[in-house]
Amino acid sequence: MDIIRATTLLFMLLNPFLLVVYMIDVFDKLPITTFRNVVLRAGVISIIVFSTSALLGDFLFRVLLQAEFASFQVFGGIVFLMIALRFVFEGNAAIKGLRGESQHIAGSIAMPLMIGPGTIGASIVVGKRLTPVYAVLSITLAVLASVSLMIILKYIHDYVMARNEDLVQRYYDIAGRVTALVVGTFAIEMIMRGLTTWKENLG
C-alpha cells in the first residue's frame, strides 16, 4: 500500500494534464514520433533526479549543497510565478521563450516543468517511507505513467486538431490562462512555506 500511495502522490504532483498545457507549442510543432522521444528523454532525466533525491534525502541539501530545502522552495516558487505571470499576460506564446529549439527541449521540459520543489520534496518523502529499491520503483512508475498519458494526449490532440483547429486553439488559450492563475497561487504558497520554514530554522 505504501508504494501505491507514494506513486499516486508523485503522479498527482507531476500532473500530466497541467504539463500538456505548458507544452502547447511543442504539441503543435512536433510530430508524434519526435514528441514521444522528447518526453521519454525528459522522463529519464526526471527519474534520475527524483531517484537521487529519494536516496540522498536531506543529505543532498544539508551536506552536499550546504543549503536549506526552504531555499529551494523559495527559488522554485519564484520560477513558477514568473512562468504563470507570463502565461496570464501573453497567453500560449509566453512558454516558447522559456525553452530552446525543439530538438533540445528534453531538459527544459524536465526542468522546471517536471522537476520542481514539489516533486523533489515528494521524492525525498518517498525515499524516507520506502526502501531504496521500492522508492526507485515508485518514482519510475509515476514518471512513466505521466509520460505515457502525455503521449496519449498528443495522439488525441493531433486527431482533434485536424478536424477543428480554431476550437482547440481557443480552448488552449483559455485553459492556459486559467491554469496559470492556479499555478501562480501555488507558487506564492510555495514561497511563503519556504520563508516560514527558513524563519523557523533560523529561530
FILUMGU-491570 format. One record per atom (N, C-alpha, C): y, z, x; atom name; residue number from 1. Coordinates in Angstrom, 1 decimal. Example, Ala and Ser with C-alpha at 12.3 -4.5 7.8 and 13.67 -1.06 7.14 Angstrom:
((-5.7,7.8,13.2),N,1)
((-4.5,7.8,12.3),CA,1)
((-3.3,7.8,13.2),C,1)
((-2.2,7.1,12.8),N,2)
((-1.1,7.1,13.7),CA,2)
((0.0,7.9,12.9),C,2)
***
This chain:
((-1.2,0.0,0.8),N,1)
((0.0,0.0,0.0),CA,1)
((1.3,0.0,0.9),C,1)
((1.2,0.7,2.0),N,2)
((2.4,0.8,2.9),CA,2)
((2.8,-0.6,3.4),C,2)
((1.8,-1.4,3.7),N,3)
((2.1,-2.7,4.3),CA,3)
((2.6,-3.6,3.2),C,3)
((2.2,-3.4,1.9),N,4)
((2.7,-4.2,0.8),CA,4)
((4.2,-3.9,0.6),C,4)
((4.5,-2.6,0.6),N,5)
((5.9,-2.1,0.3),CA,5)
((6.8,-2.6,1.5),C,5)
((6.3,-2.5,2.7),N,6)
((7.1,-2.9,3.8),CA,6)
((7.4,-4.4,3.8),C,6)
((6.3,-5.2,3.4),N,7)
((6.5,-6.7,3.4),CA,7)
((7.5,-7.0,2.3),C,7)
((7.4,-6.4,1.1),N,8)
((8.2,-6.6,0.0),CA,8)
((9.7,-6.3,0.3),C,8)
((9.9,-5.2,1.0),N,9)
((11.2,-4.7,1.4),CA,9)
((11.9,-5.8,2.2),C,9)
((11.2,-6.2,3.3),N,10)
((11.8,-7.2,4.2),CA,10)
((12.0,-8.5,3.5),C,10)
((11.1,-9.0,2.6),N,11)
((11.2,-10.2,1.9),CA,11)
((12.5,-10.2,1.0),C,11)
((12.7,-9.1,0.3),N,12)
((13.9,-8.9,-0.5),CA,12)
((15.1,-9.0,0.3),C,12)
((15.1,-8.4,1.4),N,13)
((16.4,-8.4,2.3),CA,13)
((16.6,-9.8,2.8),C,13)
((15.5,-10.5,3.2),N,14)
((15.7,-11.9,3.6),CA,14)
((16.3,-12.8,2.5),C,14)
((15.8,-12.6,1.3),N,15)
((16.3,-13.2,0.1),CA,15)
((16.5,-14.7,0.3),C,15)
((15.4,-15.5,0.2),N,16)
((15.5,-17.0,0.4),CA,16)
((16.4,-17.7,-0.6),C,16)
((16.5,-17.1,-1.8),N,17)
((17.4,-17.7,-2.8),CA,17)
((18.8,-17.7,-2.3),C,17)
((19.2,-16.6,-1.7),N,18)
((20.6,-16.5,-1.1),CA,18)
((20.7,-17.4,0.1),C,18)
((19.7,-17.5,0.9),N,19)
((19.7,-18.3,2.2),CA,19)
((20.0,-19.7,1.8),C,19)
((19.3,-20.3,0.8),N,20)
((19.5,-21.7,0.5),CA,20)
((20.9,-22.0,0.0),C,20)
((21.6,-21.0,-0.6),N,21)
((23.0,-21.3,-1.0),CA,21)
((23.8,-21.5,0.3),C,21)
((23.5,-20.7,1.3),N,22)
((24.3,-20.9,2.6),CA,22)
((23.8,-22.0,3.4),C,22)
((22.8,-22.8,3.0),N,23)
((22.4,-23.9,3.7),CA,23)
((22.5,-25.2,2.9),C,23)
((23.5,-25.2,2.0),N,24)
((23.6,-26.4,1.2),CA,24)
((23.8,-27.7,1.9),C,24)
((24.6,-27.6,3.0),N,25)
((24.9,-28.8,3.8),CA,25)
((23.6,-29.3,4.5),C,25)
((22.8,-28.3,4.9),N,26)
((21.5,-28.6,5.5),CA,26)
((20.6,-29.3,4.5),C,26)
((20.6,-28.7,3.3),N,27)
((19.8,-29.3,2.2),CA,27)
((20.1,-30.8,2.0),C,27)
((21.4,-31.1,2.0),N,28)
((21.9,-32.4,1.7),CA,28)
((21.6,-33.4,2.9),C,28)
((21.8,-32.9,4.1),N,29)
((21.7,-33.8,5.3),CA,29)
((20.3,-34.1,5.8),C,29)
((19.5,-33.1,5.8),N,30)
((18.2,-33.2,6.4),CA,30)
((17.1,-33.7,5.5),C,30)
((16.3,-34.6,6.0),N,31)
((15.0,-35.0,5.2),CA,31)
((14.1,-33.8,5.2),C,31)
((13.1,-33.8,4.3),N,32)
((12.3,-32.7,4.1),CA,32)
((11.5,-32.3,5.4),C,32)
((11.1,-33.4,6.2),N,33)
((10.3,-33.1,7.4),CA,33)
((11.1,-32.4,8.4),C,33)
((12.3,-32.8,8.6),N,34)
((13.2,-32.2,9.6),CA,34)
((13.6,-30.8,9.2),C,34)
((13.9,-30.7,7.9),N,35)
((14.2,-29.3,7.3),CA,35)
((13.1,-28.4,7.5),C,35)
((11.9,-28.8,7.2),N,36)
((10.7,-27.9,7.4),CA,36)
((10.6,-27.5,8.8),C,36)
((10.8,-28.4,9.8),N,37)
((10.6,-28.0,11.2),CA,37)
((11.7,-27.0,11.6),C,37)
((13.0,-27.2,11.1),N,38)
((14.1,-26.4,11.5),CA,38)
((13.9,-24.9,11.0),C,38)
((13.5,-24.8,9.7),N,39)
((13.4,-23.5,9.1),CA,39)
((12.1,-22.8,9.7),C,39)
((11.1,-23.5,10.1),N,40)
((10.0,-22.9,10.7),CA,40)
((10.3,-22.3,12.1),C,40)
((11.2,-23.1,12.8),N,41)
((11.6,-22.6,14.1),CA,41)
((12.5,-21.3,13.9),C,41)
((13.4,-21.4,12.9),N,42)
((14.2,-20.2,12.6),CA,42)
((13.3,-19.0,12.2),C,42)
((12.2,-19.3,11.5),N,43)
((11.3,-18.2,11.1),CA,43)
((10.6,-17.6,12.3),C,43)
((10.2,-18.5,13.3),N,44)
((9.6,-18.0,14.5),CA,44)
((10.5,-17.1,15.3),C,44)
((11.8,-17.5,15.4),N,45)
((12.8,-16.7,16.1),CA,45)
((13.0,-15.4,15.4),C,45)
((13.0,-15.4,14.1),N,46)
((13.2,-14.2,13.3),CA,46)
((12.0,-13.2,13.5),C,46)
((10.8,-13.8,13.5),N,47)
((9.6,-12.9,13.6),CA,47)
((9.6,-12.2,15.0),C,47)
((10.0,-13.0,16.0),N,48)
((10.1,-12.4,17.4),CA,48)
((11.1,-11.2,17.4),C,48)
((12.3,-11.5,16.9),N,49)
((13.3,-10.5,16.9),CA,49)
((12.9,-9.2,16.1),C,49)
((12.4,-9.5,14.8),N,50)
((12.0,-8.4,14.0),CA,50)
((10.9,-7.6,14.6),C,50)
((9.9,-8.3,15.1),N,51)
((8.8,-7.6,15.7),CA,51)
((9.2,-6.7,16.9),C,51)
((10.1,-7.3,17.7),N,52)
((10.7,-6.5,18.9),CA,52)
((11.4,-5.3,18.4),C,52)
((12.2,-5.4,17.3),N,53)
((12.9,-4.3,16.8),CA,53)
((12.0,-3.2,16.2),C,53)
((10.9,-3.7,15.5),N,54)
((9.9,-2.7,15.0),CA,54)
((9.2,-2.0,16.1),C,54)
((8.8,-2.6,17.1),N,55)
((8.1,-2.0,18.2),CA,55)
((8.9,-1.1,19.1),C,55)
((10.2,-1.5,19.3),N,56)
((11.0,-0.7,20.1),CA,56)
((11.8,0.4,19.4),C,56)
((12.1,0.1,18.1),N,57)
((12.8,1.1,17.2),CA,57)
((14.1,1.5,17.8),C,57)
((14.5,2.8,17.6),N,58)
((15.8,3.3,18.0),CA,58)
((15.9,3.2,19.6),C,58)
((14.8,3.1,20.3),N,59)
((14.9,2.9,21.7),CA,59)
((15.7,1.7,22.1),C,59)
((15.6,0.7,21.3),N,60)
((16.3,-0.6,21.5),CA,60)
((17.8,-0.4,21.6),C,60)
((18.4,0.5,20.8),N,61)
((19.8,0.7,20.7),CA,61)
((20.2,1.8,21.7),C,61)
((19.6,2.9,21.6),N,62)
((20.0,4.1,22.3),CA,62)
((19.8,4.0,23.8),C,62)
((18.7,3.4,24.2),N,63)
((18.3,3.4,25.6),CA,63)
((18.7,2.0,26.3),C,63)
((18.2,1.0,25.7),N,64)
((18.4,-0.4,26.3),CA,64)
((19.9,-0.8,26.1),C,64)
((20.4,-0.8,24.9),N,65)
((21.7,-1.2,24.7),CA,65)
((22.8,-0.1,24.9),C,65)
((22.3,1.1,24.9),N,66)
((23.2,2.3,25.0),CA,66)
((24.3,2.2,24.0),C,66)
((23.9,2.0,22.7),N,67)
((24.9,1.9,21.6),CA,67)
((24.2,2.5,20.4),C,67)
((25.0,2.9,19.5),N,68)
((24.5,3.4,18.2),CA,68)
((24.2,2.2,17.3),C,68)
((23.2,2.4,16.4),N,69)
((22.9,1.4,15.4),CA,69)
((24.1,1.2,14.5),C,69)
((24.9,2.3,14.3),N,70)
((26.0,2.2,13.4),CA,70)
((27.0,1.1,13.9),C,70)
((27.1,0.9,15.2),N,71)
((28.0,-0.1,15.8),CA,71)
((27.5,-1.5,15.3),C,71)
((26.2,-1.7,15.3),N,72)
((25.6,-2.9,14.9),CA,72)
((25.9,-3.2,13.4),C,72)
((25.8,-2.1,12.6),N,73)
((26.1,-2.2,11.2),CA,73)
((27.5,-2.7,11.0),C,73)
((28.5,-2.1,11.7),N,74)
((29.9,-2.5,11.5),CA,74)
((30.1,-3.9,11.9),C,74)
((29.6,-4.3,13.1),N,75)
((29.8,-5.7,13.5),CA,75)
((29.1,-6.7,12.6),C,75)
((27.9,-6.4,12.2),N,76)
((27.2,-7.2,11.2),CA,76)
((28.0,-7.4,9.9),C,76)
((28.5,-6.3,9.4),N,77)
((29.3,-6.3,8.2),CA,77)
((30.5,-7.2,8.4),C,77)
((31.2,-7.1,9.5),N,78)
((32.4,-8.0,9.8),CA,78)
((32.0,-9.5,9.7),C,78)
((30.8,-9.8,10.4),N,79)
((30.3,-11.2,10.4),CA,79)
((30.1,-11.7,9.0),C,79)
((29.4,-10.9,8.2),N,80)
((29.1,-11.3,6.8),CA,80)
((30.4,-11.4,5.9),C,80)
((31.3,-10.5,6.2),N,81)
((32.6,-10.5,5.5),CA,81)
((33.3,-11.8,5.8),C,81)
((33.3,-12.2,7.0),N,82)
((34.0,-13.5,7.4),CA,82)
((33.4,-14.7,6.7),C,82)
((32.0,-14.7,6.7),N,83)
((31.3,-15.8,6.0),CA,83)
((31.7,-15.8,4.5),C,83)
((31.6,-14.6,3.9),N,84)
((31.9,-14.5,2.5),CA,84)
((33.3,-15.0,2.1),C,84)
((34.3,-14.5,2.9),N,85)
((35.7,-14.9,2.7),CA,85)
((35.9,-16.4,2.8),C,85)
((35.3,-17.0,3.8),N,86)
((35.4,-18.5,4.0),CA,86)
((34.8,-19.2,2.8),C,86)
((33.6,-18.7,2.3),N,87)
((32.9,-19.3,1.2),CA,87)
((33.8,-19.2,-0.1),C,87)
((34.4,-18.1,-0.3),N,88)
((35.2,-17.9,-1.5),CA,88)
((36.4,-18.8,-1.6),C,88)
((37.1,-19.0,-0.4),N,89)
((38.3,-19.8,-0.4),CA,89)
((38.0,-21.3,-0.1),C,89)
((37.0,-21.6,0.6),N,90)
((36.7,-23.0,1.0),CA,90)
((35.5,-23.6,0.3),C,90)
((34.7,-22.9,-0.4),N,91)
((33.5,-23.4,-1.0),CA,91)
((32.4,-23.8,0.0),C,91)
((31.6,-24.8,-0.4),N,92)
((30.5,-25.1,0.4),CA,92)
((30.8,-25.7,1.8),C,92)
((32.0,-26.2,1.9),N,93)
((32.4,-26.8,3.2),CA,93)
((32.6,-25.7,4.3),C,93)
((32.8,-24.5,3.9),N,94)
((33.0,-23.4,4.8),CA,94)
((31.9,-23.2,5.8),C,94)
((30.6,-23.2,5.3),N,95)
((29.5,-22.9,6.1),CA,95)
((29.2,-23.9,7.2),C,95)
((29.7,-25.1,7.0),N,96)
((29.5,-26.2,8.0),CA,96)
((30.1,-25.8,9.4),C,96)
((31.3,-25.1,9.3),N,97)
((31.9,-24.8,10.5),CA,97)
((31.3,-23.6,11.3),C,97)
((30.3,-23.0,10.7),N,98)
((29.6,-21.8,11.3),CA,98)
((28.4,-22.2,12.0),C,98)
((28.0,-23.5,12.0),N,99)
((26.8,-24.0,12.7),CA,99)
((27.1,-25.2,13.5),C,99)
((26.2,-25.6,14.4),N,100)
((26.3,-26.8,15.2),CA,100)
((25.7,-28.0,14.5),C,100)
((25.3,-29.0,15.3),N,101)
((24.7,-30.2,14.7),CA,101)
((23.3,-29.8,14.2),C,101)
((22.8,-30.7,13.3),N,102)
((21.6,-30.4,12.5),CA,102)
((20.4,-30.1,13.4),C,102)
((20.3,-30.9,14.6),N,103)
((19.1,-30.7,15.4),CA,103)
((19.2,-29.4,16.2),C,103)
((20.3,-28.7,16.2),N,104)
((20.4,-27.5,17.0),CA,104)
((20.7,-26.2,16.1),C,104)
((20.4,-26.3,14.8),N,105)
((20.8,-25.2,14.0),CA,105)
((19.7,-24.2,13.7),C,105)
((18.5,-24.3,14.3),N,106)
((17.5,-23.3,14.0),CA,106)
((17.9,-21.9,14.4),C,106)
((18.6,-21.8,15.6),N,107)
((19.0,-20.5,16.0),CA,107)
((20.1,-19.9,15.1),C,107)
((21.0,-20.8,14.7),N,108)
((22.2,-20.3,13.8),CA,108)
((21.7,-20.0,12.4),C,108)
((20.6,-20.6,12.0),N,109)
((20.1,-20.2,10.7),CA,109)
((19.4,-18.8,10.8),C,109)
((18.7,-18.7,11.9),N,110)
((18.1,-17.3,12.1),CA,110)
((19.2,-16.3,12.2),C,110)
((20.2,-16.5,13.0),N,111)
((21.3,-15.6,13.2),CA,111)
((22.6,-16.2,12.8),C,111)
((23.4,-15.7,11.9),N,112)
((23.2,-14.4,11.2),CA,112)
((22.6,-14.5,9.8),C,112)
((22.1,-15.7,9.4),N,113)
((21.6,-15.8,8.0),CA,113)
((20.3,-15.0,7.8),C,113)
((19.4,-15.1,8.7),N,114)
((18.1,-14.4,8.5),CA,114)
((18.1,-13.0,9.3),C,114)
((18.6,-13.0,10.5),N,115)
((18.7,-11.8,11.3),CA,115)
((20.0,-11.1,11.2),C,115)
((20.0,-10.0,10.6),N,116)
((21.2,-9.2,10.4),CA,116)
((21.0,-7.7,10.4),C,116)
((22.0,-6.9,10.3),N,117)
((21.8,-5.5,10.3),CA,117)
((20.8,-5.0,9.3),C,117)
((20.8,-5.6,8.1),N,118)
((19.9,-5.1,7.0),CA,118)
((18.5,-5.4,7.4),C,118)
((18.2,-6.6,7.8),N,119)
((16.8,-6.9,8.2),CA,119)
((16.3,-6.3,9.5),C,119)
((17.3,-6.1,10.5),N,120)
((16.9,-5.4,11.7),CA,120)
((16.6,-4.0,11.4),C,120)
((17.4,-3.3,10.5),N,121)
((17.2,-2.0,10.1),CA,121)
((15.9,-1.8,9.4),C,121)
((15.6,-2.7,8.5),N,122)
((14.3,-2.7,7.8),CA,122)
((13.1,-2.8,8.8),C,122)
((13.3,-3.7,9.8),N,123)
((12.2,-3.9,10.7),CA,123)
((11.9,-2.6,11.5),C,123)
((13.0,-1.8,11.9),N,124)
((12.9,-0.6,12.6),CA,124)
((12.1,0.4,11.7),C,124)
((12.5,0.5,10.4),N,125)
((11.8,1.3,9.4),CA,125)
((10.3,1.0,9.3),C,125)
((10.0,-0.3,9.2),N,126)
((8.6,-0.8,9.2),CA,126)
((7.9,-0.3,10.4),C,126)
((8.5,-0.4,11.6),N,127)
((7.8,0.0,12.8),CA,127)
((7.5,1.5,12.8),C,127)
((8.3,2.3,12.1),N,128)
((8.1,3.7,12.1),CA,128)
((7.0,4.1,11.1),C,128)
((6.9,3.3,10.0),N,129)
((5.9,3.6,9.0),CA,129)
((4.5,3.1,9.2),C,129)
((4.4,2.0,9.9),N,130)
((3.1,1.3,10.2),CA,130)
((2.8,1.3,11.6),C,130)
((1.5,1.1,11.9),N,131)
((1.0,0.9,13.3),CA,131)
((1.6,-0.4,13.8),C,131)
((1.7,-0.5,15.1),N,132)
((2.2,-1.8,15.7),CA,132)
((1.6,-3.0,15.1),C,132)
((0.3,-3.1,15.0),N,133)
((-0.4,-4.3,14.5),CA,133)
((0.0,-4.6,13.1),C,133)
((0.0,-3.6,12.2),N,134)
((0.4,-3.8,10.8),CA,134)
((1.9,-4.1,10.6),C,134)
((2.7,-3.5,11.5),N,135)
((4.1,-3.7,11.4),CA,135)
((4.4,-5.2,11.7),C,135)
((3.8,-5.8,12.8),N,136)
((4.0,-7.2,13.1),CA,136)
((3.4,-8.1,12.0),C,136)
((2.3,-7.7,11.5),N,137)
((1.7,-8.4,10.4),CA,137)
((2.6,-8.5,9.1),C,137)
((3.1,-7.3,8.8),N,138)
((4.0,-7.2,7.6),CA,138)
((5.2,-8.1,7.8),C,138)
((5.8,-8.0,9.0),N,139)
((7.0,-8.8,9.3),CA,139)
((6.7,-10.3,9.2),C,139)
((5.6,-10.7,9.8),N,140)
((5.1,-12.1,9.8),CA,140)
((4.9,-12.6,8.4),C,140)
((4.3,-11.8,7.5),N,141)
((4.0,-12.2,6.2),CA,141)
((5.3,-12.4,5.4),C,141)
((6.3,-11.5,5.6),N,142)
((7.5,-11.5,4.9),CA,142)
((8.4,-12.8,5.3),C,142)
((8.4,-13.0,6.6),N,143)
((9.2,-14.2,7.0),CA,143)
((8.5,-15.5,6.6),C,143)
((7.2,-15.6,6.7),N,144)
((6.5,-16.8,6.3),CA,144)
((6.7,-17.1,4.8),C,144)
((6.6,-16.0,4.0),N,145)
((6.8,-16.1,2.6),CA,145)
((8.2,-16.7,2.3),C,145)
((9.2,-16.1,3.0),N,146)
((10.6,-16.6,2.8),CA,146)
((10.8,-18.0,3.2),C,146)
((10.3,-18.4,4.3),N,147)
((10.4,-19.8,4.8),CA,147)
((9.7,-20.7,3.9),C,147)
((8.5,-20.3,3.4),N,148)
((7.7,-21.2,2.5),CA,148)
((8.5,-21.4,1.2),C,148)
((9.1,-20.4,0.7),N,149)
((9.9,-20.6,-0.5),CA,149)
((11.1,-21.5,-0.3),C,149)
((11.7,-21.4,0.9),N,150)
((12.9,-22.2,1.2),CA,150)
((12.4,-23.7,1.2),C,150)
((11.3,-24.0,1.8),N,151)
((10.7,-25.3,1.8),CA,151)
((10.4,-25.8,0.4),C,151)
((9.9,-25.0,-0.4),N,152)
((9.6,-25.4,-1.8),CA,152)
((10.9,-25.7,-2.5),C,152)
((11.9,-24.9,-2.3),N,153)
((13.2,-25.1,-2.9),CA,153)
((13.8,-26.4,-2.5),C,153)
((13.6,-26.8,-1.2),N,154)
((14.1,-28.0,-0.7),CA,154)
((13.4,-29.2,-1.4),C,154)
((12.1,-29.1,-1.7),N,155)
((11.5,-30.2,-2.4),CA,155)
((12.1,-30.3,-3.8),C,155)
((12.3,-29.1,-4.5),N,156)
((12.9,-29.1,-5.8),CA,156)
((14.3,-29.7,-5.8),C,156)
((15.1,-29.3,-4.7),N,157)
((16.4,-29.8,-4.6),CA,157)
((16.5,-31.3,-4.5),C,157)
((15.6,-31.9,-3.6),N,158)
((15.6,-33.4,-3.4),CA,158)
((15.2,-34.1,-4.7),C,158)
((14.3,-33.5,-5.5),N,159)
((13.8,-34.1,-6.7),CA,159)
((14.9,-34.1,-7.8),C,159)
((15.6,-33.0,-7.9),N,160)
((16.7,-32.9,-8.9),CA,160)
((17.9,-33.7,-8.5),C,160)
((18.2,-33.6,-7.2),N,161)
((19.4,-34.3,-6.6),CA,161)
((19.4,-35.8,-6.9),C,161)
((18.2,-36.4,-6.8),N,162)
((18.1,-37.8,-7.0),CA,162)
((18.4,-38.2,-8.5),C,162)
((18.3,-37.2,-9.4),N,163)
((18.5,-37.6,-10.8),CA,163)
((19.8,-37.1,-11.4),C,163)
((20.4,-36.1,-10.8),N,164)
((21.7,-35.6,-11.4),CA,164)
((22.5,-34.9,-10.2),C,164)
((23.0,-35.7,-9.4),N,165)
((23.7,-35.2,-8.2),CA,165)
((25.0,-34.4,-8.5),C,165)
((25.8,-34.9,-9.5),N,166)
((27.0,-34.2,-9.9),CA,166)
((26.7,-32.8,-10.4),C,166)
((25.7,-32.6,-11.2),N,167)
((25.4,-31.3,-11.8),CA,167)
((24.9,-30.4,-10.7),C,167)
((24.1,-30.8,-9.8),N,168)
((23.6,-30.0,-8.7),CA,168)
((24.8,-29.5,-7.8),C,168)
((25.7,-30.4,-7.5),N,169)
((26.9,-30.1,-6.6),CA,169)
((27.8,-29.0,-7.3),C,169)
((28.0,-29.2,-8.6),N,170)
((28.8,-28.2,-9.3),CA,170)
((28.1,-26.9,-9.4),C,170)
((26.8,-26.9,-9.6),N,171)
((26.1,-25.6,-9.6),CA,171)
((26.1,-24.9,-8.2),C,171)
((26.0,-25.7,-7.2),N,172)
((26.0,-25.1,-5.8),CA,172)
((27.4,-24.5,-5.5),C,172)
((28.4,-25.2,-5.9),N,173)
((29.8,-24.7,-5.6),CA,173)
((30.0,-23.4,-6.3),C,173)
((29.7,-23.3,-7.6),N,174)
((29.9,-22.1,-8.4),CA,174)
((29.0,-21.0,-7.9),C,174)
((27.7,-21.3,-7.7),N,175)
((26.7,-20.3,-7.2),CA,175)
((27.1,-19.8,-5.8),C,175)
((27.6,-20.7,-5.0),N,176)
((28.1,-20.2,-3.6),CA,176)
((29.2,-19.3,-3.7),C,176)
((30.2,-19.5,-4.5),N,177)
((31.4,-18.6,-4.6),CA,177)
((31.0,-17.3,-5.2),C,177)
((30.2,-17.3,-6.2),N,178)
((29.7,-16.1,-6.9),CA,178)
((28.9,-15.2,-5.9),C,178)
((28.0,-15.9,-5.2),N,179)
((27.2,-15.2,-4.2),CA,179)
((28.0,-14.6,-3.1),C,179)
((29.1,-15.4,-2.7),N,180)
((30.0,-14.9,-1.7),CA,180)
((30.6,-13.6,-2.1),C,180)
((30.9,-13.4,-3.3),N,181)
((31.5,-12.1,-3.8),CA,181)
((30.5,-11.0,-3.6),C,181)
((29.3,-11.2,-3.9),N,182)
((28.2,-10.2,-3.8),CA,182)
((28.1,-9.9,-2.3),C,182)
((28.0,-10.9,-1.4),N,183)
((27.8,-10.7,0.0),CA,183)
((29.0,-10.0,0.6),C,183)
((30.2,-10.3,0.2),N,184)
((31.4,-9.7,0.7),CA,184)
((31.4,-8.2,0.3),C,184)
((30.9,-7.9,-0.9),N,185)
((30.8,-6.5,-1.3),CA,185)
((29.8,-5.7,-0.5),C,185)
((28.7,-6.4,-0.3),N,186)
((27.6,-5.8,0.6),CA,186)
((28.1,-5.6,2.0),C,186)
((28.9,-6.6,2.5),N,187)
((29.5,-6.5,3.9),CA,187)
((30.4,-5.2,4.0),C,187)
((31.2,-5.0,3.0),N,188)
((32.1,-3.9,3.0),CA,188)
((31.3,-2.6,3.0),C,188)
((30.3,-2.6,2.2),N,189)
((29.4,-1.4,2.1),CA,189)
((28.7,-1.1,3.5),C,189)
((28.3,-2.2,4.1),N,190)
((27.7,-2.1,5.4),CA,190)
((28.6,-1.5,6.5),C,190)
((29.9,-2.0,6.4),N,191)
((30.9,-1.5,7.4),CA,191)
((31.1,0.0,7.1),C,191)
((31.3,0.4,5.9),N,192)
((31.5,1.8,5.5),CA,192)
((30.4,2.7,5.9),C,192)
((29.1,2.2,5.7),N,193)
((28.0,3.0,6.1),CA,193)
((28.0,3.2,7.6),C,193)
((28.3,2.1,8.3),N,194)
((28.3,2.2,9.8),CA,194)
((29.3,3.2,10.3),C,194)
((30.5,3.1,9.7),N,195)
((31.6,4.0,10.1),CA,195)
((31.3,5.5,9.8),C,195)
((30.6,5.7,8.6),N,196)
((30.2,7.0,8.2),CA,196)
((29.2,7.6,9.1),C,196)
((28.2,6.8,9.5),N,197)
((27.1,7.2,10.4),CA,197)
((27.7,7.5,11.8),C,197)
((28.6,6.6,12.2),N,198)
((29.3,6.8,13.5),CA,198)
((30.1,8.1,13.6),C,198)
((30.8,8.4,12.5),N,199)
((31.6,9.6,12.4),CA,199)
((30.7,10.9,12.5),C,199)
((29.5,10.8,11.7),N,200)
((28.6,11.9,11.7),CA,200)
((28.0,12.1,13.1),C,200)
((27.7,11.1,13.8),N,201)
((27.1,11.2,15.1),CA,201)
((28.1,11.8,16.1),C,201)
((29.3,11.4,16.0),N,202)
((30.4,12.0,16.9),CA,202)
((30.6,13.4,16.6),C,202)
((30.5,13.8,15.3),N,203)
((30.7,15.2,14.9),CA,203)
((29.5,16.1,15.3),C,203)
***
